[in-house]
Amino acid sequence: MNYRYEASNRQGRIFKGTIAAANRQEAARKIKRQGLWITALLQEEGQKESGAGRWHPGQLFAGRKVDDTQIALFCRQLAVLLSAGIPVHEGLKALLAGGRKDAYAHLINGLYQQVLQGKSLAAAMEASHNFSPRIVRLVAAGEQAGTLEAVFSRLADFLAQTVKAREQLKSVLLYPAILGLTALGMLIFMALFILPAFASMLQNLQVELPWPTRVLLSLTDFLQIYGMETLAVGSVLALGILLLARQPLVVYRYHQFVLQLPLAGSLARHSGWALILGTMAMILEQGLPLHEAIRMAAPVAGNRYLERELLQVQAKVEQGSGLMTAMIRCPVFPVILAEMLEAGEEAGRLEEMLAKAAAFCQVQAENESARLQALAEPAAIFIVGGLVFFLVLAVIMPLLNTMDAITL
């Protein structure tokens, strides 16, 4: 039977044609032997493929998840193998050579089987549900441009930095989290068992309760009376928020809002632009036109607002506008990079300047991440301190009032 395929070589040149094979797996192997990356492989209409060639992705990936550290390890290992000139399917096969039986090996095996069946690596990664949409889109852009090894190298650096920042933040927040949970547990215990006894005693002595105690007791009474109703309303609100979070307009507005935040917004902007500009640089190095580079790089940041803005930039570039002229109109584009891009356009070294701009954004993102980590610990301690202070007022003040009332 015949299969129609579309593939590209390392220089980004696109090849289309038809190949005869017994099944998709054999067709994919024949194409890969030619040193091509498969982007599409479809069976010609009117033919039925044998059962041995059929593939159901869910059979391999169901119930198997790997953590971000292993995803970063996968990207680093595959980047090294691809840089040595090893094709994707051979690289995946090499990663299976260790004989591991854990979830990571299960993931690699699933990717390997799907690539052998003719799927692109990005499609196989998406079917596994282990990779974020940002990673899948970046890999898809790398496959189209023939820059997979550079993409995986950049992804490995980005994910390693992300994992490192998250682990550092966990370490910073560990002590405040333990202190806060302890204080919250004490607050609940006091509100349910200790304060009601003191409240009835103070009422018998005709002593007015302090306002922190009144607030805590009122909240306890409310939850005891309307606890189930409160839980039901909270569940409905949570479900409504989850449904709204899937609406394209809501996601777009949320992504726009995140970019406008004082500290986290700056981190999101610089992280997004580092991925976008770096991807554009890699694509331009393969000889693809600028508007195609913008189109491929638009979704890699995983931000719908940035993606829409970049598609508008692409439309302006296709109409003859310069990149800097189109970019500068984007509200969230770092203005400091405008002169760098303009100099790159005028000198005919745009891809080099884009790479330097991406490196600048990456440094800025790392600085913003370190700054947020430095602020996280005192902010958490301040919040926990406020909770402990409220607990002290709610418990100690009734004790003092009780002692005063008894002595009088």
C-alpha positions as a Markdown table, in Angstrom:
| # | Residue | x | y | z |
|---|---|---|---|---|
| 1 | Met | 0.0 | 0.0 | 0.0 |
| 2 | Asn | 1.0 | 3.6 | -0.6 |
| 3 | Tyr | 1.6 | 6.4 | 1.9 |
| 4 | Arg | 1.8 | 10.1 | 1.3 |
| 5 | Tyr | 4.4 | 11.9 | 3.3 |
| 6 | Glu | 5.9 | 15.3 | 4.1 |
| 7 | Ala | 9.3 | 15.5 | 5.6 |
| 8 | Ser | 12.2 | 18.0 | 6.0 |
| 9 | Asn | 16.0 | 17.7 | 6.2 |
| 10 | Arg | 18.4 | 19.4 | 8.6 |
| 11 | Gln | 18.5 | 22.5 | 6.4 |
| 12 | Gly | 14.7 | 22.9 | 6.7 |
| 13 | Arg | 14.0 | 21.9 | 3.0 |
| 14 | Ile | 10.5 | 20.3 | 2.7 |
| 15 | Phe | 10.1 | 17.1 | 0.7 |
| 16 | Lys | 6.7 | 15.6 | -0.3 |
| 17 | Gly | 6.0 | 12.3 | -2.1 |
| 18 | Thr | 4.6 | 8.8 | -2.0 |
| 19 | Ile | 6.2 | 5.7 | -0.7 |
| 20 | Ala | 5.1 | 2.0 | -0.9 |
| 21 | Ala | 5.2 | -0.1 | 2.3 |
| 22 | Ala | 3.3 | -2.8 | 4.0 |
| 23 | Asn | 2.4 | -0.6 | 7.0 |
| 24 | Arg | 3.0 | 2.8 | 8.5 |
| 25 | Gln | 5.9 | 1.5 | 10.5 |
| 26 | Glu | 7.8 | 0.3 | 7.5 |
| 27 | Ala | 7.0 | 3.5 | 5.6 |
| 28 | Ala | 8.4 | 5.6 | 8.4 |
| 29 | Arg | 11.6 | 3.6 | 8.5 |
| 30 | Lys | 12.1 | 3.9 | 4.8 |
| 31 | Ile | 11.8 | 7.7 | 5.0 |
| 32 | Lys | 14.0 | 8.0 | 8.0 |
| 33 | Arg | 16.8 | 6.1 | 6.3 |
| 34 | Gln | 16.9 | 9.0 | 3.8 |
| 35 | Gly | 17.9 | 11.3 | 6.7 |
| 36 | Leu | 14.5 | 13.1 | 6.8 |
| 37 | Trp | 12.3 | 14.3 | 9.6 |
| 38 | Ile | 8.7 | 13.2 | 9.1 |
| 39 | Thr | 6.1 | 15.9 | 9.6 |
| 40 | Ala | 3.1 | 14.1 | 8.1 |
| 41 | Leu | 2.5 | 10.5 | 7.0 |
| 42 | Leu | -1.0 | 9.6 | 5.7 |
| 43 | Gln | -2.3 | 6.5 | 4.1 |
| 44 | Glu | -3.8 | 7.1 | 0.6 |
| 45 | Glu | -7.6 | 6.9 | 0.5 |
| 46 | Gly | -9.3 | 3.7 | -0.5 |
| 47 | Gln | -6.7 | 1.5 | 1.3 |
| 48 | Lys | -7.0 | -0.3 | 4.6 |
| 49 | Glu | -4.0 | -0.8 | 6.8 |
| 50 | Ser | -3.3 | -4.2 | 8.3 |
| 51 | Gly | -4.0 | -4.6 | 12.0 |
| 52 | Ala | -0.3 | -5.0 | 12.8 |
| 53 | Gly | 0.3 | -1.4 | 11.8 |
| 54 | Arg | -2.4 | 0.1 | 13.9 |
| 55 | Trp | -1.5 | 2.2 | 16.9 |
| 56 | His | -3.5 | 3.5 | 19.8 |
| 57 | Pro | -1.4 | 6.1 | 21.8 |
| 58 | Gly | -3.5 | 5.7 | 24.9 |
| 59 | Gln | -2.4 | 2.0 | 25.3 |
| 60 | Leu | 1.1 | 3.2 | 26.1 |
| 61 | Phe | 0.7 | 6.4 | 28.0 |
| 62 | Ala | -2.4 | 5.6 | 30.2 |
| 63 | Gly | -1.8 | 6.3 | 33.8 |
| 64 | Arg | 1.9 | 7.1 | 33.4 |
| 65 | Lys | 3.3 | 10.4 | 34.5 |
| 66 | Val | 6.8 | 11.7 | 34.9 |
| 67 | Asp | 8.0 | 14.7 | 36.9 |
| 68 | Asp | 9.6 | 17.9 | 35.5 |
| 69 | Thr | 13.1 | 16.8 | 36.6 |
| 70 | Gln | 12.8 | 13.7 | 34.3 |
| 71 | Ile | 11.4 | 15.8 | 31.5 |
| 72 | Ala | 14.4 | 18.1 | 31.8 |
| 73 | Leu | 16.7 | 15.0 | 31.8 |
| 74 | Phe | 14.9 | 13.7 | 28.6 |
| 75 | Cys | 15.5 | 17.0 | 26.8 |
| 76 | Arg | 19.1 | 17.1 | 27.8 |
| 77 | Gln | 19.8 | 13.5 | 26.7 |
| 78 | Leu | 18.0 | 13.8 | 23.4 |
| 79 | Ala | 19.8 | 17.1 | 22.7 |
| 80 | Val | 23.2 | 15.4 | 23.1 |
| 81 | Leu | 22.1 | 12.5 | 20.9 |
| 82 | Leu | 20.8 | 14.7 | 18.2 |
| 83 | Ser | 23.9 | 16.9 | 18.2 |
| 84 | Ala | 25.9 | 13.7 | 17.4 |
| 85 | Gly | 23.8 | 13.3 | 14.2 |
| 86 | Ile | 21.7 | 10.5 | 15.5 |
| 87 | Pro | 18.1 | 10.5 | 14.1 |
| 88 | Val | 15.2 | 10.9 | 16.5 |
| 89 | His | 14.0 | 7.3 | 16.4 |
| 90 | Glu | 17.5 | 6.0 | 17.0 |
| 91 | Gly | 18.0 | 8.5 | 19.8 |
| 92 | Leu | 14.8 | 7.3 | 21.5 |
| 93 | Lys | 15.9 | 3.7 | 21.1 |
| 94 | Ala | 19.3 | 4.5 | 22.7 |
| 95 | Leu | 17.5 | 6.0 | 25.7 |
| 96 | Leu | 15.7 | 2.7 | 26.1 |
| 97 | Ala | 19.0 | 0.7 | 26.2 |
| 98 | Gly | 19.3 | 0.9 | 30.0 |
| 99 | Gly | 16.5 | -1.6 | 30.6 |
| 100 | Arg | 14.6 | 0.5 | 33.1 |
| 101 | Lys | 11.0 | -0.4 | 33.9 |
| 102 | Asp | 9.8 | 2.9 | 35.5 |
| 103 | Ala | 7.5 | 5.6 | 34.3 |
| 104 | Tyr | 10.3 | 7.4 | 32.5 |
| 105 | Ala | 11.2 | 4.3 | 30.5 |
| 106 | His | 7.5 | 3.8 | 29.7 |
| 107 | Leu | 7.3 | 7.3 | 28.4 |
| 108 | Ile | 10.4 | 6.9 | 26.1 |
| 109 | Asn | 9.0 | 3.6 | 24.8 |
| 110 | Gly | 5.7 | 5.2 | 24.0 |
| 111 | Leu | 7.4 | 8.0 | 22.1 |
| 112 | Tyr | 9.6 | 5.6 | 20.3 |
| 113 | Gln | 6.7 | 3.4 | 19.1 |
| 114 | Gln | 4.7 | 6.4 | 17.9 |
| 115 | Val | 7.6 | 7.9 | 16.0 |
| 116 | Leu | 8.2 | 4.5 | 14.3 |
| 117 | Gln | 4.5 | 4.6 | 13.3 |
| 118 | Gly | 5.2 | 7.8 | 11.4 |
| 119 | Lys | 4.0 | 10.4 | 13.8 |
| 120 | Ser | 6.1 | 13.5 | 14.4 |
| 121 | Leu | 7.9 | 13.7 | 17.7 |
| 122 | Ala | 5.8 | 16.7 | 18.7 |
| 123 | Ala | 2.5 | 14.8 | 18.1 |
| 124 | Ala | 3.9 | 11.8 | 20.1 |
| 125 | Met | 4.8 | 14.1 | 23.0 |
| 126 | Glu | 1.4 | 15.7 | 22.9 |
| 127 | Ala | -0.3 | 12.3 | 23.0 |
| 128 | Ser | 1.7 | 11.2 | 26.0 |
| 129 | His | 0.1 | 14.1 | 28.1 |
| 130 | Asn | 3.4 | 14.4 | 30.0 |
| 131 | Phe | 4.6 | 17.5 | 28.2 |
| 132 | Ser | 3.2 | 21.0 | 28.6 |
| 133 | Pro | 1.7 | 22.7 | 25.5 |
| 134 | Arg | 4.6 | 25.1 | 25.5 |
| 135 | Ile | 7.1 | 22.3 | 25.1 |
| 136 | Val | 5.1 | 20.6 | 22.4 |
| 137 | Arg | 4.8 | 23.8 | 20.4 |
| 138 | Leu | 8.5 | 24.5 | 20.7 |
| 139 | Val | 9.4 | 21.0 | 19.5 |
| 140 | Ala | 6.9 | 21.3 | 16.6 |
| 141 | Ala | 8.6 | 24.6 | 15.5 |
| 142 | Gly | 11.9 | 22.8 | 15.7 |
| 143 | Glu | 10.7 | 20.0 | 13.6 |
| 144 | Gln | 9.4 | 22.3 | 10.9 |
| 145 | Ala | 12.6 | 24.3 | 10.9 |
| 146 | Gly | 15.0 | 21.4 | 11.2 |
| 147 | Thr | 16.5 | 22.7 | 14.5 |
| 148 | Leu | 15.5 | 20.0 | 16.9 |
| 149 | Glu | 18.9 | 19.6 | 18.6 |
| 150 | Ala | 19.0 | 23.4 | 19.3 |
| 151 | Val | 15.4 | 23.3 | 20.6 |
| 152 | Phe | 16.0 | 20.4 | 23.0 |
| 153 | Ser | 19.2 | 22.1 | 24.2 |
| 154 | Arg | 17.3 | 25.3 | 24.9 |
| 155 | Leu | 14.5 | 23.4 | 26.5 |
| 156 | Ala | 16.9 | 21.5 | 28.8 |
| 157 | Asp | 18.4 | 24.7 | 30.0 |
| 158 | Phe | 15.0 | 26.3 | 30.5 |
| 159 | Leu | 13.5 | 23.4 | 32.4 |
| 160 | Ala | 16.6 | 22.9 | 34.5 |
| 161 | Gln | 16.4 | 26.6 | 35.6 |
| 162 | Thr | 12.7 | 26.3 | 36.2 |
| 163 | Val | 13.1 | 23.1 | 38.4 |
| 164 | Lys | 16.0 | 24.8 | 40.3 |
| 165 | Ala | 14.0 | 27.9 | 41.0 |
| 166 | Arg | 10.9 | 25.9 | 42.1 |
| 167 | Glu | 13.0 | 23.7 | 44.5 |
| 168 | Gln | 14.7 | 26.8 | 45.9 |
| 169 | Leu | 11.3 | 28.4 | 46.5 |
| 170 | Lys | 10.1 | 25.2 | 48.2 |
| 171 | Ser | 13.1 | 25.3 | 50.5 |
| 172 | Val | 12.5 | 29.0 | 51.3 |
| 173 | Leu | 8.8 | 28.5 | 52.1 |
| 174 | Leu | 9.1 | 25.2 | 54.1 |
| 175 | Tyr | 9.6 | 26.8 | 57.5 |
| 176 | Pro | 6.8 | 29.4 | 57.1 |
| 177 | Ala | 4.5 | 26.7 | 55.8 |
| 178 | Ile | 5.1 | 24.4 | 58.8 |
| 179 | Leu | 4.6 | 27.3 | 61.1 |
| 180 | Gly | 1.5 | 28.4 | 59.4 |
| 181 | Leu | -0.1 | 25.0 | 59.4 |
| 182 | Thr | 0.7 | 24.6 | 63.1 |
| 183 | Ala | -0.8 | 28.0 | 63.9 |
| 184 | Leu | -3.9 | 27.2 | 61.8 |
| 185 | Gly | -4.3 | 23.9 | 63.6 |
| 186 | Met | -4.0 | 25.6 | 67.0 |
| 187 | Leu | -6.5 | 28.2 | 65.9 |
| 188 | Ile | -9.1 | 25.6 | 64.9 |
| 189 | Phe | -8.6 | 23.7 | 68.1 |
| 190 | Met | -9.0 | 26.8 | 70.3 |
| 191 | Ala | -12.0 | 27.9 | 68.4 |
| 192 | Leu | -13.8 | 24.6 | 68.7 |
| 193 | Phe | -12.9 | 23.5 | 72.3 |
| 194 | Ile | -11.3 | 26.3 | 74.4 |
| 195 | Leu | -12.9 | 29.6 | 73.4 |
| 196 | Pro | -16.5 | 28.5 | 73.8 |
| 197 | Ala | -15.9 | 27.6 | 77.5 |
| 198 | Phe | -14.3 | 31.0 | 78.1 |
| 199 | Ala | -17.0 | 32.8 | 76.2 |
| 200 | Ser | -19.8 | 31.3 | 78.4 |
| 201 | Met | -17.8 | 32.1 | 81.5 |
| 202 | Leu | -17.3 | 35.7 | 80.5 |
| 203 | Gln | -20.9 | 36.1 | 79.6 |
| 204 | Asn | -21.9 | 34.8 | 83.0 |
| 205 | Leu | -19.5 | 37.4 | 84.5 |
| 206 | Gln | -21.1 | 40.0 | 82.3 |
| 207 | Val | -17.7 | 40.8 | 80.6 |
| 208 | Glu | -17.6 | 42.0 | 77.0 |
| 209 | Leu | -15.7 | 39.7 | 74.7 |
| 210 | Pro | -12.8 | 41.2 | 72.8 |
| 211 | Trp | -13.4 | 41.7 | 69.0 |
| 212 | Pro | -10.9 | 39.0 | 67.8 |
| 213 | Thr | -12.7 | 36.5 | 70.0 |
| 214 | Arg | -16.1 | 37.6 | 68.8 |
| 215 | Val | -15.0 | 37.3 | 65.1 |
| 216 | Leu | -13.6 | 33.8 | 65.7 |
| 217 | Leu | -16.6 | 32.6 | 67.6 |
| 218 | Ser | -19.0 | 34.0 | 65.0 |
| 219 | Leu | -17.1 | 32.3 | 62.2 |
| 220 | Thr | -17.2 | 29.0 | 64.2 |
| 221 | Asp | -20.9 | 29.3 | 64.8 |
| 222 | Phe | -21.5 | 30.1 | 61.1 |
| 223 | Leu | -19.6 | 27.0 | 60.0 |
| 224 | Gln | -21.3 | 24.8 | 62.5 |
| 225 | Ile | -24.8 | 25.9 | 61.3 |
| 226 | Tyr | -24.1 | 26.4 | 57.6 |
| 227 | Gly | -21.1 | 24.1 | 57.1 |
| 228 | Met | -22.7 | 21.9 | 54.4 |
| 229 | Glu | -24.2 | 24.8 | 52.5 |
| 230 | Thr | -20.8 | 26.6 | 52.6 |
| 231 | Leu | -19.1 | 23.5 | 51.2 |
| 232 | Ala | -21.7 | 23.1 | 48.5 |
| 233 | Val | -21.4 | 26.8 | 47.4 |
| 234 | Gly | -17.6 | 26.5 | 47.5 |
| 235 | Ser | -17.7 | 23.4 | 45.3 |
| 236 | Val | -20.0 | 25.1 | 42.8 |
| 237 | Leu | -17.8 | 28.2 | 42.6 |
| 238 | Ala | -14.7 | 26.0 | 42.1 |
| 239 | Leu | -16.4 | 24.1 | 39.3 |
| 240 | Gly | -17.5 | 27.3 | 37.7 |
| 241 | Ile | -14.0 | 28.7 | 37.8 |
| 242 | Leu | -12.6 | 25.5 | 36.2 |
| 243 | Leu | -15.2 | 25.8 | 33.4 |
| 244 | Leu | -14.4 | 29.5 | 32.9 |
| 245 | Ala | -10.7 | 28.7 | 32.8 |
| 246 | Arg | -11.3 | 26.6 | 29.6 |
| 247 | Gln | -13.0 | 29.5 | 27.7 |
| 248 | Pro | -10.6 | 31.0 | 25.1 |
| 249 | Leu | -11.6 | 34.6 | 26.0 |
| 250 | Val | -11.0 | 34.0 | 29.7 |
| 251 | Val | -7.6 | 32.4 | 29.1 |
| 252 | Tyr | -6.7 | 35.3 | 26.8 |
| 253 | Arg | -7.6 | 37.9 | 29.4 |
| 254 | Tyr | -5.9 | 36.0 | 32.2 |
| 255 | His | -2.7 | 35.7 | 30.3 |
| 256 | Gln | -2.9 | 39.5 | 29.5 |
| 257 | Phe | -3.5 | 40.2 | 33.3 |
| 258 | Val | -0.5 | 38.0 | 34.3 |
| 259 | Leu | 1.8 | 40.0 | 32.1 |
| 260 | Gln | 0.7 | 43.3 | 33.7 |
| 261 | Leu | 1.5 | 42.2 | 37.3 |
| 262 | Pro | 4.3 | 44.1 | 39.1 |
| 263 | Leu | 6.8 | 41.3 | 39.8 |
| 264 | Ala | 5.4 | 38.1 | 38.5 |
| 265 | Gly | 4.4 | 39.9 | 35.3 |
| 266 | Ser | 7.9 | 41.0 | 34.6 |
| 267 | Leu | 9.2 | 37.4 | 35.1 |
| 268 | Ala | 6.5 | 36.1 | 32.8 |
| 269 | Arg | 7.3 | 38.7 | 30.1 |
| 270 | His | 11.0 | 38.1 | 30.1 |
| 271 | Ser | 10.6 | 34.3 | 30.2 |
| 272 | Gly | 8.2 | 34.4 | 27.3 |
| 273 | Trp | 10.3 | 36.7 | 25.2 |
| 274 | Ala | 13.4 | 34.6 | 25.9 |
| 275 | Leu | 11.7 | 31.5 | 24.4 |
| 276 | Ile | 10.2 | 33.5 | 21.5 |
| 277 | Leu | 13.3 | 35.4 | 20.4 |
| 278 | Gly | 15.5 | 32.3 | 20.8 |
| 279 | Thr | 13.2 | 30.2 | 18.7 |
| 280 | Met | 13.1 | 32.9 | 16.0 |
| 281 | Ala | 16.9 | 33.0 | 16.0 |
| 282 | Met | 17.2 | 29.2 | 15.5 |
| 283 | Ile | 14.6 | 29.2 | 12.7 |
| 284 | Leu | 16.2 | 32.1 | 10.8 |
| 285 | Glu | 19.6 | 30.4 | 11.0 |
| 286 | Gln | 18.0 | 27.6 | 8.9 |
| 287 | Gly | 17.3 | 30.1 | 6.1 |
| 288 | Leu | 13.5 | 30.3 | 6.6 |
| 289 | Pro | 11.8 | 33.7 | 6.0 |
| 290 | Leu | 11.2 | 36.1 | 8.8 |
| 291 | His | 7.4 | 35.9 | 8.7 |
| 292 | Glu | 7.5 | 32.1 | 8.9 |
| 293 | Ala | 9.9 | 32.3 | 11.9 |
| 294 | Ile | 7.4 | 34.6 | 13.7 |
| 295 | Arg | 4.5 | 32.3 | 13.0 |
| 296 | Met | 6.4 | 29.3 | 14.3 |
| 297 | Ala | 7.6 | 31.1 | 17.4 |
| 298 | Ala | 4.3 | 32.7 | 18.3 |
| 299 | Pro | 2.9 | 29.8 | 20.4 |
| 300 | Val | 6.0 | 28.6 | 22.1 |
| 301 | Ala | 5.7 | 30.9 | 25.2 |
| 302 | Gly | 2.4 | 29.3 | 26.1 |
| 303 | Asn | 0.7 | 32.7 | 26.5 |
| 304 | Arg | -2.4 | 33.4 | 24.3 |
| 305 | Tyr | -2.0 | 37.2 | 24.5 |
| 306 | Leu | 1.6 | 37.1 | 23.4 |
| 307 | Glu | 0.7 | 34.7 | 20.6 |
| 308 | Arg | -2.0 | 37.0 | 19.2 |
| 309 | Glu | 0.3 | 40.0 | 19.4 |
| 310 | Leu | 3.0 | 38.1 | 17.5 |
| 311 | Leu | 0.6 | 37.0 | 14.8 |
| 312 | Gln | -0.3 | 40.7 | 14.3 |
| 313 | Val | 3.5 | 41.4 | 14.0 |
| 314 | Gln | 3.7 | 38.6 | 11.4 |
| 315 | Ala | 0.9 | 40.2 | 9.4 |
| 316 | Lys | 2.7 | 43.6 | 9.4 |
| 317 | Val | 6.0 | 42.0 | 8.4 |
| 318 | Glu | 4.3 | 40.2 | 5.5 |
| 319 | Gln | 3.0 | 43.6 | 4.4 |
| 320 | Gly | 6.6 | 44.9 | 4.2 |
| 321 | Ser | 7.1 | 46.4 | 7.7 |
| 322 | Gly | 10.4 | 46.0 | 9.5 |
| 323 | Leu | 10.6 | 43.7 | 12.5 |
| 324 | Met | 11.5 | 46.4 | 15.0 |
| 325 | Thr | 8.8 | 48.8 | 13.6 |
| 326 | Ala | 6.2 | 46.0 | 14.1 |
| 327 | Met | 7.5 | 44.8 | 17.5 |
| 328 | Ile | 7.7 | 48.2 | 19.1 |
| 329 | Arg | 3.9 | 48.5 | 18.8 |
| 330 | Cys | 3.4 | 45.4 | 21.0 |
| 331 | Pro | 2.5 | 46.7 | 24.5 |
| 332 | Val | 4.5 | 44.1 | 26.4 |
| 333 | Phe | 7.7 | 44.1 | 24.2 |
| 334 | Pro | 10.8 | 45.1 | 26.2 |
| 335 | Val | 11.6 | 48.5 | 24.7 |
| 336 | Ile | 15.3 | 48.1 | 25.6 |
| 337 | Leu | 15.6 | 45.5 | 22.9 |
| 338 | Ala | 14.3 | 47.7 | 20.1 |
| 339 | Glu | 17.7 | 49.3 | 19.2 |
| 340 | Met | 19.3 | 45.8 | 19.2 |
| 341 | Leu | 16.8 | 44.4 | 16.7 |
| 342 | Glu | 17.0 | 47.5 | 14.6 |
| 343 | Ala | 20.8 | 47.2 | 14.4 |
| 344 | Gly | 20.5 | 43.6 | 13.5 |
| 345 | Glu | 18.1 | 44.3 | 10.7 |
| 346 | Glu | 20.3 | 47.1 | 9.2 |
| 347 | Ala | 23.5 | 45.0 | 9.5 |
| 348 | Gly | 21.8 | 41.8 | 8.0 |
| 349 | Arg | 22.6 | 39.9 | 11.2 |
| 350 | Leu | 19.1 | 39.7 | 12.7 |
| 351 | Glu | 19.4 | 36.1 | 13.9 |
| 352 | Glu | 22.5 | 36.9 | 15.8 |
| 353 | Met | 20.8 | 39.9 | 17.5 |
| 354 | Leu | 17.7 | 37.8 | 18.2 |
| 355 | Ala | 19.9 | 35.3 | 20.0 |
| 356 | Lys | 21.6 | 38.0 | 22.1 |
| 357 | Ala | 18.2 | 39.5 | 22.9 |
| 358 | Ala | 16.9 | 36.1 | 24.0 |
| 359 | Ala | 20.0 | 35.7 | 26.3 |
| 360 | Phe | 19.3 | 39.2 | 27.7 |
| 361 | Cys | 15.7 | 38.3 | 28.5 |
| 362 | Gln | 16.8 | 35.0 | 30.1 |
| 363 | Val | 19.2 | 36.8 | 32.4 |
| 364 | Gln | 16.4 | 39.3 | 33.3 |
| 365 | Ala | 14.1 | 36.4 | 34.0 |
| 366 | Glu | 16.6 | 34.7 | 36.3 |
| 367 | Asn | 17.1 | 37.9 | 38.2 |
| 368 | Glu | 13.3 | 38.4 | 38.6 |
| 369 | Ser | 13.0 | 34.8 | 39.8 |
| 370 | Ala | 15.8 | 35.3 | 42.4 |
| 371 | Arg | 14.1 | 38.6 | 43.5 |
| 372 | Leu | 10.7 | 36.8 | 43.9 |
| 373 | Gln | 12.3 | 34.1 | 45.9 |
| 374 | Ala | 14.0 | 36.7 | 48.2 |
| 375 | Leu | 10.6 | 38.3 | 48.8 |
| 376 | Ala | 8.7 | 35.1 | 49.3 |
| 377 | Glu | 10.1 | 34.1 | 52.7 |
| 378 | Pro | 9.6 | 37.5 | 54.5 |
| 379 | Ala | 6.1 | 37.8 | 52.9 |
| 380 | Ala | 5.2 | 34.3 | 54.1 |
| 381 | Ile | 6.5 | 34.9 | 57.6 |
| 382 | Phe | 4.6 | 38.2 | 57.8 |
| 383 | Ile | 1.3 | 36.4 | 56.9 |
| 384 | Val | 2.0 | 33.6 | 59.4 |
| 385 | Gly | 2.9 | 36.2 | 62.0 |
| 386 | Gly | -0.4 | 38.0 | 61.5 |
| 387 | Leu | -2.2 | 34.7 | 61.9 |
| 388 | Val | -0.3 | 33.9 | 65.1 |
| 389 | Phe | -0.9 | 37.5 | 66.4 |
| 390 | Phe | -4.7 | 37.1 | 65.8 |
| 391 | Leu | -4.6 | 33.8 | 67.6 |
| 392 | Val | -2.9 | 35.3 | 70.6 |
| 393 | Leu | -5.4 | 38.2 | 70.7 |
| 394 | Ala | -8.3 | 35.8 | 70.4 |
| 395 | Val | -7.1 | 33.5 | 73.2 |
| 396 | Ile | -5.0 | 35.6 | 75.6 |
| 397 | Met | -7.3 | 38.6 | 75.8 |
| 398 | Pro | -10.3 | 36.5 | 77.1 |
| 399 | Leu | -8.0 | 34.9 | 79.7 |
| 400 | Leu | -6.9 | 38.3 | 80.9 |
| 401 | Asn | -10.5 | 39.6 | 81.0 |
| 402 | Thr | -11.5 | 36.5 | 82.9 |
| 403 | Met | -8.8 | 37.0 | 85.5 |
| 404 | Asp | -9.7 | 40.7 | 85.9 |
| 405 | Ala | -13.4 | 39.8 | 86.3 |
| 406 | Ile | -12.6 | 37.1 | 89.0 |
| 407 | Thr | -10.3 | 39.4 | 91.0 |
| 408 | Leu | -13.0 | 42.1 | 91.0 |
